[in-house]
Each structure stands twice: as structure tokens, then as C-alpha cells.
Amino acid sequence: MFFNYENLQFRYEPFPIGIARPAIAPSIYQELIASYPSQELFAYHPKVGHKYTLSEKSNPDHYHEVLRTRPLWGKLHAWIKSDAFIVSVMDVLRAHHIDLGYHGEPPLADRVRKATRRLARGRLDLLPRRLRARFEFSMLPADGGSVIPHCDSPGKIVTLIVSMVGEGEWNPSFGGGTDVNRHRVPELSFNELNRRAEFDEMEILDTFEFKPNQIVMFIKTFNSWHSVRPMTGTGSPAMRRTLTINIETDH
């Protein structure tokens, strides 16, 4: 197991979001930072803010090359793709009073038998929803980087944001924290389908400061409004580097 949730603490309103630090053993964390991909491999995503990503969907050839040629990243990827990772996250959430109804994946034969019984009763959902995990490398420039307010797409269940900067590398005066938001217009709070909003439409309830070697974990809900406000490091070449992990349904 790569991640340490021992110090995980949650706030529960208006949606569950928590933080754990330190998240990774120092020696492993330093190796991950040292082998983190360079910016020229990333794709720019202006639709979600001022952000660069490298993932299965964004420059996938470069993404898979990184995983093939950097052994520790390859091991981390394999672990995140495993059922054991998803089960571990669900166990941790239940220990913090957040039960999402996933208690490990039954064998395929059991799933097929249950699906057959449901079909015989006239239900058309042939197989229960399975979960999968994926991750992306993300970069936000200290000079104006941002992620606009949103609630995440309906298929997402849990998101983990793992910081990827060394001690003393990030200037906290630049910002970069993950904001917990509430829409200023109550009628627009419900956002299951992930309508995006402007920063001035949000009231900031809390900010999880961007610090080295931490995990910010939150649950996608109908009102899980979150964002990263435009950062203020004018002229700085620094990057807010993260590993963003999504646990989501496969259909």
C-alpha cells in the first residue's frame, strides 16, 4: 500500500471532504517527485480553468510511456488499478462514517447469478455497477493557474488529490488550495450533472491548503462544489503538481 490514511480527518458539510498528511513514505515520495513528468508531455485544458494534464485521455502515448519507463510510477499505477486499492478506500471511508455501499467485488459467477435473478424479476440492470480507478498527472501554473467551480461528473464516486511538490518548493502565498464552495443562489446548489460556474457565484466555506505530501479526499455529491482559485504567483515558473485519482463507475 502506497498511501497512509492514519491522520485522515474529514469535514462533512456541505459534502464529505478530508485531508491526510503525510500521505506517502518520505523515500517513496521523493522518488515520485524526482520522476514526475515534465510539462512538455502535458495537454492544456482551458475549458476547466488554467490547467495541464497527462492521462489515459490527454496525450495517452506520453502517459503510457511514463508508466513503462519509470518503474515506481508503473507500480503505483498497477496498485491504483487494482480492486485492492478501491476496497481500501471504501474501508477507510466507512471507518469515517461514509458508507457508499461498496464492500468488495463478488466473484463474476456470483454477479451473473444475481443478475439472472434480477432479470427473471423483470429488472434490466444485468450486472451491478462495478467501480474502476484511474489517475492523471495535473499541473496548475502558479502564475494564474485555476480550476473553475464544479461538482464532478455523475460517474465519479471519490476523488483523491495527492500533492507532488517537495518541502519548501511551493510558496503558500501563491494560493493553490482546494476550496470548499457553496453556491450563493440556493436554487442553483443542486448540480448532479456537473454544471460549471463562475468564481464570483461561490461562497468559500473552507480551503484545504496546498502542501507537500498530502491527500485531499472528497465524495462526489449533488452539491460538492469545489475549485482552485486563480493563483497569484505572477512571473513565477512554479507549478502546483498533483496526482489526481478518480474512483468511478464503469457505466
N, C-alpha and C positions, 0 to 999 in steps of 0.2 A: 504494500500500500504506500503510495507516494504522499498522500495528504494527511495532515494531523488536524482533527477536529476537536481536540481536547479543550481548547479555550473558546469554542464557538458560543456566541451569545446572540440572541435574537431580540428584535422588537417585532411586535405583532400587528400593529396598526399603522397605516390602513391595509397593509399586507405583510406577510412574514418576510423579514429580511434580517440576515445576521452576518457576523464577521468573526473570523478565526485568524489568530496571529500568535506565533509563527505557524505557517501553513506547511512548510516543507523543510526537511532536514537541511541545515546550512550548506553542507558539502554538495548535496544534490542540487540545491537551489543555485549555488554559484556556477555549477556546470551548465545548468539550463540557461542561465543568463548569458554565459560566455558563448553558447552556441545558438542563441536566439537569432532568427533570420534577419538579414539586412533589409532596409527599406525598399531597395530596388526590386525585390521579389514580390512586393505587395501590390494590390489593386486599390485604386482610390474609390471611395463610396460617398459622393456628396449628397446622395438622397437621404442619408441618415445622419448627416452632420458633416464635420470635417474630420474624416476617418480613413484609415488604410487597413485592409485586411488581407490575409493569406489563409486559404481554407480549401476544403473539398470543392467549393463553388467559385472561389476567387483565385485565379491563377493556379488551378489544380496541379499542373505539371510541376511547378516550382514547389508546391506544398508537399507532394509525394516524394520529390527528390530530397527535400529536407529530412523527411522521415526515414528515407532509405540510407542516407549518408551520415546521419547524426544519431548514433546508437541510443543515447539516453532519451532523445525525443521519440525515437521509434518505440522504445519500451513504454514510455508514458502514454503514447497513442494507443498501443495494444491494450494497456490496462483500462484506459477510459472507454475503449470499445467493448470491453468485456461485461458480461452480466454481473460479475462480482462487483464492479465499480458502481453500477446502478443500485444493486442491492445495498451496498454500503451506505450510499447517500440516503436511500429510503429509511434505513435503520437509524441513521443519525437524526433525520428529521422526526421520526416517531419518538425518539428519546427527548425531543424538544416540543412534544405535543402537536406535531404536524404529521398527521397520517393521511397520505394521499391514496391509500388503497392498494398499493403495490407491495406485495410481500414475497418477492422472489418469483421466478418464472417457472411454471409447472412444465413437466416433460411434454413434448409435442403430442404424444399419444393421448395424454390426459386432456390436452386442449382440444384435440379433434373429437374425443368422446363427448366433452361438454358442448362443443359446437353442434354436434349431431343432435343432442337432446334439445338444444335451443331451436334448431331448425325444425324438429318434429313438432315443437310447440308453436310454430309459425313465426319465429323470430329469424330475421335475415342476417343478423350480425354473426357471420360464420365463425369467426375466431375473436377472442378477446383482444383488446388493444395491447400491443407489445410496446415496450419502450426501447429507445436506442439513444446513444450518446454520440456527440461529435464535438470537435473543438476548432476554434480558429485562432490564429495569431492576430492581434489587433494593435494598432498604433494610432495615437492621437497626438498631433503636434502641440508642444507647449505653447507655441505661437498660434492661438486661436482654435485649437482642436476642440471638438464638441461632439455630443450625441444628443439629438433632439428628443424632447419628451415623447415617450411611447410606453406601451404596456406589454410588448412582445406578442408574436403571432399565436393564434389559438392552439397550435400543435405543441408549443413549448410547455413544459411542466416545471422544470427547475433550471436556473442559470447559476453558474459559478464563475466569478471573475477573479482570476489569480494574477496578482501583480508580478511583473517581471522587470524590476529595476533593483540595483544594488543599494546598500546603505549609503546615504549621502549623495546619491546620484540625482534624486528628484528634489526640486525646490518646492516646498509646500505652498509658498506664496503664489505659485502659478495656478493653483486650484487643482482640478483633476479628480475631485471626489465624486462619488456616486450619490446623486441627490434623490431623496425620497420625496415625491411630489403629491400634491392634491390639487385637482382641477378647481379653479376659482369659481366655475359655474357648476353647481351641483347637478344640473340636468345633463351635463356632459361628462360626469365622472365615470359612467359605465362605458367601458371600452374593450369589451371582449374581443372584438375583431381588429384591434390594434390601429385605430385611427391615430395619426400623429398630430402633434400640437406645437404651439409656439412657446418659447420660454416664458414670455410675459403672461401666459394663460395659467401658469402654475404657481402654487404656493409651496415653498420649500419647507417641509416638516423636519427634515434631518439630512445630514450629509455624512457619508462614510468616507473619511479622508483617504486619499490615495497614499499608501505606504508600502514599503518593500515587504515581500514575503507574507502576504495575507490573502485570504479568500473572502470575498463578499458573495454570499449565497442568498438567493431570493426565489420566491414562488410566484409563478405567473398567475394572476387573478384578473377579474374584470376591471380592477382599479389599481393595478400595480404600476402606476405612473412613475417612471424613473428617467434620469437623464444625466449627462455631464455638461455643465455649463461651459460656454466658451472660455478657454484658458487664457491667461494674461501674460504669458512669457514672451512678450514682443521681442523679436530678434533672436530668441533662443533656439538652438538646434535640438534641444532635448525632446524626447518622445515619451509619452505615457504608454509604456508597453505592457500588454496583458496577454494572458491565455484565457479565452472566453469559452466555457464549456456549456453546452446545452443538452439537457435530457428532454426528449420529446417523444411523441407518439409516432408510430411508423405509418399511420394513415389517418 
